[in-house]
Amino acid sequence: MTGAEPRAGLRDVAPYVSPQLDVAARLNTNECPHPLPEDFFAELAATVRDLPLHRYPDGQMTRLREDLAATVGHPFEGTWTANGSNEILIELLHAYGGPGRRALLFEPTYVLHARLCWLTQTEVVRRNLPTDFVLTDEQVDEAADAAPDVVFVCSPNNPTGNAQPVGITEALARRLPASLVVVDEAYVEFGGESALGLVAAHANLVVVRTFSKAFALAGARIGYALASSDVVDDLQRVRLPYHASSLTQAAGIAALRHRPEALAILESIRVQRDRILDALRAIDGVTVFPSDANFVLFEPPGDAKELWQRLLDRGVLVRDMTSVVPNSLRVTAGAEHEVDLFLKAIDEELSR
């Protein structure tokens, strides 16, 4: 029996999947390894008990946006939230991309940027990052020549880990006044300088962040945009109705009240990231890339895919990034005992 025909090319594209395996050390998805304290969960549980779940949520997400705006020091009218930063990104592409429009990516970078462009039928223009993955004036010139409708800057960049110079981001916004410059700052709390200070002077620049990493809320799916009020107005035109549930909004509001505890967790993650950097640099034949994020990208001697499997056989799951950066793996800075397992496993595997 023949079913309905999907859009052309859909079945040629595999689903986006990140393995979620039951292993001793799951270090492949850049999650925060530590939950927020019990006080957060007690507060959230009490709030959820009182939610009128038979009613639709606040479609404007007013309280969450107000609290976010106050926390980051940005106007309420330029603050927007959605179900994870990926939904923010696809809303931006619905508003500023789409058929007949183009988005510029500096690669290697977050693979979902290109995928979201495909989903929204936005043409992708690709330019290469320098060998050290840091944007320069040359990339600004290339962007100006390409004249895209949307430019993506990922800082710190996933999967390479390095932050991008804020001065270069400003140059992009200045040289491309008719383009939307999207700065994906999913990992900015771990290192690097934010571009948020540029938004007031550049109405074509938007900063996108998430609660998944620094706020230890990957399971709640909360992302947010910090932009001009005009950009937020445009996002309201393309968003789905009632897209952020009452449960999601309650989790975000409670998490913001526990921001000091979340910030304390960040320091422990940076310690583990630096442990990984130091240990990998001490292993002969391993190329390690600097990181301002909560993960480390490295190239092992020999075949990276084979090493990935050998680590998994030992209960350590890292991310195979060979399709993005040749012969490379990415490891999340997890809890101390998870990092212990990773460092022991890779040391023994590479000394065989």
N, C-alpha and C positions, 0 to 999 in steps of 0.2 A: 504494500500500500504506500502511495506517495503522499508525503506530508507537505506542509506549506514550505515555500522556498524562502530562505532568509536573504538578507541583502548580499550583494555580490562580494565574494571573498571572505565572508564571515567564517565559514567552516575551514578555511585555510589557516586560520589563526587559532593557536592553542589558548586555553584559558590562562589567566594570570594566577599562578599558584606558588605559594611559598611553603615548603614542607613543614608540617607540624607533627613531629615524631616524638614518641615517648622515649627520651634518652636521658642520660644522666646530666648532660650539659647541652642545653639548646641555645646555641649562640649564633643563630643565623638570621634573626629578624629585627635586631636592634631594639628589642623591648627593654624597658627598665626591669632589672632583676629583683627589685624590692617593691612591695606594695606600700601604699600610704599607711599610716598608723591606724590602730584599731579605732581611735576617736573619730577618724574620718568615716569609717564604715558604720559606726554606731549612729553618727549624725545623719548619714545618708539613709540608713534604714528607717530612722524616725521620720525623716522627710517623706520617704516613699510611702509610708503608711498613710499619710495624710493627703497624698496626691489624688485629685479627682480624675482617675484614669478613664472614666466613662465620658469625659469631655476631651475635646481636642486640646493639644498643647497651645501655649502662647506662640502664635505664628511669627511674631516679631522677636521672640527670644529676649524680651526686654531686660529682665533681671540679669540674665547671664551676660548680655552685651554690656550692660551698665557696669557690672562688676569687673569684666574684662577690661573695659575702657579705663576704669579707675586704676586697675592693677598695672597696666602697661603705660599709662599716661598718654592716651590717644582719645580723640573725640568720639563720643558715642555714635554719631552719625556716620563715622568712617570705620566702625567696628562691625564685623559680621561673623557669624558662626555657622557651622554645618557639621555633617556626619563625617568627621575626619578631614584632614587637609586635602585628601584626594577629591572629596566632593567639592571643596572650595575651588580646586584647580579645574575641575570639569565645568563648574558654573562659570568660571572666568573664560574658558574656551567657548562655551555656549554664547556668552555675551560678546566676546571680542574675536573669536575665531570662527570656525564653521566653513561651509563650502565656499570656495573662491577666495579664502583668506589663508595666511601663512603664519606659522610659528617657527622661530629660530631656536635651535638647541645647540649648546656647546657640549660636545661629547668627548670622553665618556661622562655620563651623568645618570640621574635617576631614570630608569627605563620606563617608568609609568608615564613620564611626560610625553614620550612619543606615542604610547598606547592611548592615552587620553585624547591626543590629537587625532589619532585614527578613529576613535569612537565618535568624535564630533565632526569628522570629515574635514579637519583642518590640515592643509598641506604642511609637511615638515621640511624645513631647510636646516641642514646640518653643517656645522663648522667644528673643526677640531680644536680642543684645548692644547696649549703647549705641552711639552713633555713633562713639565712639573705640575700640570693641571691647573695653573694659576692664570686667570685672565689678564691680558695686557691691552695696551692701546691698539695693538694690531687687531685684536678681536673686536674692539669697538669699531674700527674702520670697516671690518668685514660685515659687521651688523648693519652699519649705515648703508653700505653698498647693497645689501640684500633687501633693505626696506621692508621688514616683516611687520605683520600686524601685532604679533605677540613675541616677546623675547623671554626665555626662561633663564634665570640665574639661580643655581642651587648652591647655597652657602650656609654651613659647610656642605661640600659637594658629596653626594652619595653616588658611587661607592668609594671615591678616592679619599674622602675624609678631610680635605683641606678647605679652609674658608677662602672666600674671594675678597679682594680688596674693595672696600666701600667706595673708594674714589673711582674705581672702574665702573661700578654699578651706577654711580652718579653720572659718569660720562655717557653711559648707555642711555639713561633717561634724558639727558640733555641733548645728545646727538639725534635721538629718535623721538621727537616730541609727539608724533602721531602714532607711536607704538606703545602698547602696554608692556611695561617691564615687570615681570612677575619674579619676585625674589623668594624662593622656597627656603625658609629658615627652620625646617623641621628639627634641626640639631643645634640651633644657635645657642641654646642655654649651656652647651658643653664647651663652647669656645668660638672665637671669631667675633668680629664686630657686626652688630645689627645694622641693617639699612633703614630701620624705622625712622631715624632722624632725617631722612631725605624726603619722606612722604609729604610733609607740609609744603615743601618748595617744588615738588614734582608731582603734579596731579596724575601723571601717567605711570606712577610706580605703586605697586602693591606688595606688601609683605605678607607671606602666608606661613602660619605656624600650626602646631599641633599640641594636644594634651597627651599624646601617646607616649612620648619619650620622657620629657622632663617632669611631667605631672603623673607619671606611672599609671596612665589610664588608657592603655591601648584597647582594652576591652569595652570602653565606653564610647569610642569613636567620636571625638570632638576635635574639630579643626577650626581655625579662625583666620580672618583676613583683616589687615590694618591698611586702610587706603583712604582716598578722598571720599567725600560723601557721594559724589557722582558715580564712582565705581560701585559703591554699595547699592545705590539706587538701581544701577544696571543689573547687579546680581539679584536683586529682588524681582526683577522682571523675568528671570530665567529659572529661578529656584522652584522646586516642587512645593506644593502647599503643605504646611505643617511638617516640614522635613526634619526638624529636630524634635524628638519625642520629649514628653515631660520627664521621663526617666533620665534621658541624656542631659537635659538642661539642669536637673537637680544634681547630677553627678558633677557637672562642671562648676556649679555655684559652690558646692561643698568643697571641691578640690581647691578652688581659689582661696577659700578661708584657711586651708591647710598649706598654703604656699611655702611658709618657712620650713615645714617638715620636708616638703618636696625638694627645696633648695639644698637641704642638708644631705639628702640622698645623692644629689648630683656630685658632690665632692667625692663620695666613696666610689662612684662610677669612674670619675677621672683618675683616681688612684689605680684602679684595675686596668684602665686603658693604658696608662703609662707603664704599668708592669708588663703588659703585652708588648708594647713598643720596645722596651729595653730588652726583654727576653728574646724577641725575634731578631733584633739587631745583633745579638751575640751569637746567633747560629750561622755558621758558614754557609754561604750560597743563597741566603734568603734576602730578597729585596723588600724593604719595608717602607711604606709611604707615610709621611707625617700626617697626623690626624688632630683635628679640632673637634671631632665628633665623639660618639660613644662606641666607635668601632674602629678596626684597623684593617687596611687592605695590604696584602703582601703577596709576593711572588716566590714560591718555593723553588728549590732546585728540583729538576725532574718534572714529572707530569702532575699538574695541579689536580686534575680530575681523579687520578689514582690516589693521591694523598687525601683528597676529600673522602673517598670511600674508606680508606684505611682508618681515618679519624672516626668516621661514623661507626665502623666495626668496633671501635673502642668506646662507643657511647658519647662521642663528641660531635655535634652537628654544627658545622659552619656553613657559610654561603658560597656556592660555586659561582664565581663571577667571570668565568673564562669567556663568556659570550660578550662581555662588556669591556674588560681589560684582559688582554691575552695572558693565559696561564696564571690567573690570580684567584685568591680566596679572600673572603672577608669574614672577620670574627668580631662578634659583639663583646663589649666589655661587660661581662656578666657578674654574678656574685663571686665572691672570693673563691669559694670551693669549686665553682665551675671553671674559673680561670686556672686554678690549680690543675684540674683535670686536663684542660686544653694544653697547658704548657708542658705537662709531663708527657702527654700523648705525642705532641709534635716533636719534642726533643728526642724521644725514643724512636719515633718513626723516621726521622731524618738522620739519625745516627746509625741506622741499620746497615 
